Amino acid sequence: MQRVCQQLSLLSKDNLVLKYVSTQIDWLHHHLWERGDRLVVDMQAAYPGTTLWCMLRGSVELSIAGRHLLVEEGSIALIPPLLERELITREGAEWLSIGLSATLFGRTTLLNAVDLPVLWSSDDTAGDSASPSRAETVSAVREIMLLLERECADPGRARTTPSSISRPMLNLTEQRSSRNGAYLMMMAGSELTLLSLCWRMLGRENISWFTTLNLPAWLVKTLSRIDESPDISLQQLIEDACVSPAQIRREFHKWTGMSPQSYLTAVRLERARTLLGATDLLVSSVAEIVGFESVSHFTLLFKKKFQQTPHRYRLSAIGQEI
């Protein structure tokens, strides 16, 4: 019974923490190498984030951090950042690679806590009847990466060779500003799915293992309270957390980079923006609902953050001329 309670506690914490995990695919390469191609990448030229490989054809010998991997056709590899590496292909190779980042509260990099590099093969049948096999998971990662290339790649841009590997085939971060909502939804779904699939292959059923020893349980509950009731007072949050104001300030800044009051204000303003665009509530009512006692103070903060007054934002949100 004690073990079951511990698992339920971990799962509950995981569900709360997941709201604060953000993922992003920064770039995509399509590599096409000939027999004997070789490349050494020093630390300064190495990508600062984690790289996910999907080998489509052939194989590449990878040496990194004193480890040697043979990445063969059908394999998936997760490569650590900022490490010197050597790549060579004996028979030629074709593969996709993407820059994948995952952060908690926009600050703590989740994948840095994992022992990388790791390699997964489509021949691995690990798994049980209640969950997908390793081969099925590897296949799913491959299909998502191929989908990303089809949807995002510029047909006129050449695939990368050893001499051009330092130039990303496609900067997906830059693309976001010029694409429509359907594209952004596809990207967001792909990013989360790839992270969850990698997490499963790493043998992690949740992310709580990473935060259990460091992230205070009271902080997770406090953040959840703010999301659910942004009108709650800071004093009430301090009393409910049962910790000192100094500890609250210290832990908030450590994990979110903000003071408790700044975080609370930011959530209130985002909630207000949503209400202004989705309802006909008076500006004064919106301010009261999200926790501002003064409409003038709310208007001042809203304009500072979004460069528009609440009224002008509402007009622009519904497509009316200002």
N, C-alpha and C positions, 0 to 999 in steps of 0.2 A: 504493500500500500504506500509506503514511504517513497519508493521508487516512482510509482505512478504519479504521486503528488508532485515530485520534483520535475517529472517530464511535463506535466500540465503547466506548472509554473514557468518552465522554460519556454513552452509553446506560447503562453500568454504574453510573456515578455517579448518573444520574437515578433508576434503580430503587432505589438506596439512599436517596436523599433523599426520594422519594415517601412513604416510611413516616412521615415527620415533617411532612407537609403536612396541615393540618386545614382543613376547609371548614364553613361554617355559613350557613344562610338565616335571617336574623333576623326579617324581617317580609314581608308581602305586601299590596299595594294593588291594588284594581280601580278604575280611574279611568273616570268617565263624564262627559264634558264636552260642553256645548252650544256652538253656534256663537258665536264671539267671546269665549269665556272666556279669561281671561288671569291669570297669577300670576307674581309676582316673589318669589323665595326668597333671603333674605340668608344670609350665611355662618353666622350663629349658628343659623339654623333648618335649615340643610342637614344631611342625614344624614351621619354621620361615616364611613360605609363606602361601598363601591362599589355602585351601583344598576344593575340589569339591567332594561331595558324590552323589552316585546313589544307592538307596535302591532297591535291587533285590527281596528280600523275607523277610517277618517278619517286625519288627520295632525295633528302638533304641530310648530310651529316652536320650536326650542330654541336659546337663546343662552347660552353658558357659556364663561368664560375666553377671551373674544375670538373664539370660534368660533361659527358659525351652522350648525345642522343642521336638515334637514327630515326628521322621522321619519314615514314613511308606512306605510300598511297593509302588513302582512307583513314589516316591518323589525324588527331587533333592535338595541338601542343599549346601550352600556356607559358609564355616567356616573360621573365621578370624584367623590370626596367633598369636603365642606367648601368648596364654591365657590358664589358667588352665581350665580343663574341666572334666566332669564326664559322663561316658557312661554306660548304663545298658540296657539289653534286657530281657523282661519278658518271651517271648515265643521262643526266638532264632531269629537270623537274618543273612542275607547274603547281603553284599554290596560291591561296588567298591569305592575306593577313589583315587584321584590323587592330586599331588601338582602342582598347576597352578600359574604361575607368569606372570605379564604383566607390562612392564615398558615403560615410555616415555623417549627417549634419553638414555636408559639404566640406568637411575638414579631414576626417580620419579615413584613410584609404584602406578598404577592407582587404583587398587582395595582397597588400603588403604583409599581412599576417600569415600568409600561406607559403609553404616551402616550395619555391619554384626554381627551375622549370619542372613541369610535369607533362607526361605524354600519355595519351589514351588511344588505343587501337580499336578499329571496328571489329577486329577478331576477338576482342575481349567480351565474353558472355556473362560477366559478373552481374548479379541481380537475382531477384526472386520473382515468383509468380505475381506478387503484389505490386511490383514496380518495374519500370522499363529496364531492359538490359543495357549494359554499357554500349553495346553495338547500336542499339536503337537510339540512345542519347547522342552518340557520336554522329549518327546519320542525321539527326534533327539539327545539330549544330551546323553540319555541312549544308543542309538545305536552306537554313536561314542566311548563311553567309553568301550562298549563291543568289538568293533572292535579293539581298542587299546590293550585290553587284549589278544585277539586272535593273533594279529600280533606281540606283543612284549613279552608276558609272556613266562617264562621258564617252560615247562610242568613238569619238575622234581622237581620244587620248591613248597613246601607246602603253602597252604593258611594261612593267618595270623589269630591267635587266640589272646585273650587278653594278654597272657603271651609273645607273640612275636610281638606285635603291633609296638614296637619301631624299629623293623627291617623291612625296606622297602622290599616288595615282589620283586620289580624290580626297579633298579636305571636306569632310562631312559637316564639321562645325560651321564652316563658312556657308555651306549650302542651306542650312536651316533658315537663314534670314530671307531667302528668296523662294522658298517652297510653300505649297499650300498646306491646309490643315490635314488632308488625308496623308500626305507624305510624313508630316510630323507625327501623326498617330502611328504610322507604320514603323517609323524609327524608334519611337518610345517603346512600342511593343517588342520590337526586335532586341533592343538593349536589355530590357528586363528579362526576356526569355533566355537570351544567351548567358546572362549572369546566373540565372537559376539553374540552367543546365550544367554550367561549369561547377556551380556549387554542389550539385548532386554528384558529379563525377569526382569531386574532391572528397566525397564521403561525408559532406555536411548536409544535414537535413534542415538546419536553420542557421541563422547568423548569430544567435544568442551566445554560442560558445565563445565568440570573439569578444563580446562585451560583458560577459558574466562577471569577470573579476575586476573590471574597470568602470563600467557605466553604472552609476548608482540607481537602484530600483526606484527611489523616490523621484529622481530626475525624469525617468521615463513616464512615470505617472503624472508628474507635474506638466510635462509637455503635452501629454494626452488631455489633461484637464483644460489647458489653454486652447487646444484645438477644438474641443467640444464646447467650451464656454468662454469665448474671448472677453466677455464682459466681467469675468472674475477679477477681483482686486489682487494686487500684488501681496498685500498683507494676508489675505485669505490663503494664498498659495504658500506663503512662508509658514503659516500656522499648520496647514495640512501636511506639509512636508516633514514637520517635526525636526528640523535642523536649523542651525543658526543662520541669520541673514548673510554673514560673511562666507559661510560654506556654500550657500546657494549662489552667491555672486561668483565665487571661485569656480564652481563646477559648471555653471552656465557658460562662463567665458571659455573655459577649457574645451567644452564640447561643441558649443555653437558659435563661439567667437563674438558673442553679444552679452550684454548685461541682461538680467531678468526683465527689467522694464523695457529695454529696447526690443527684446524678443516679443514681449507681450504687445507692444505698440505695432510692431511689424505684422503680427498675425491679425490684429484688429483692423489695420488698414487694408490688408488683402481681403479679409472677409467683407469689409465695407465696399470695396471695389466690386466684388461679386454681387452683392445686394443691389448696388446702384445699377449694374448692367442687366440684372435679371428680374427686378421688381419695380413697382411704382411707388414704393415707400418714400415719404418725404426725407430729405437730407437729414433733418433733425431726428427723425425716427431711426434712420440707419445709424447715426452717431450714437444714439442711446442704446440700441440693440447690441452694438459691438463694444460698448463700455466707455464711451467718451461722455463726460458730464457737460462739457462746453462745446457747442457747435462751432464757435469761432476757432477754438483750439484744434478741433477735428479738421476743419477746413484748411487751416494753416499747415498741419502735418501732412494731409492728403496732397496738397499742392506741392509741398516740398518733395514728396516721394514720387509722385506721378506727373509732375509738371502741369497739372490741370486742377481746377477746383472741382469738387464733387459734381456740381451742376454741369459744368462743361464736359466732364468725363461722361456723364450719363447721356448727354446729347450726342457725343461722338460715338458712344457705344451702340446707340440705336440708329445711327446713320443720319441724324438730322444735322443740317448745316448750323454752324455756330455764328 
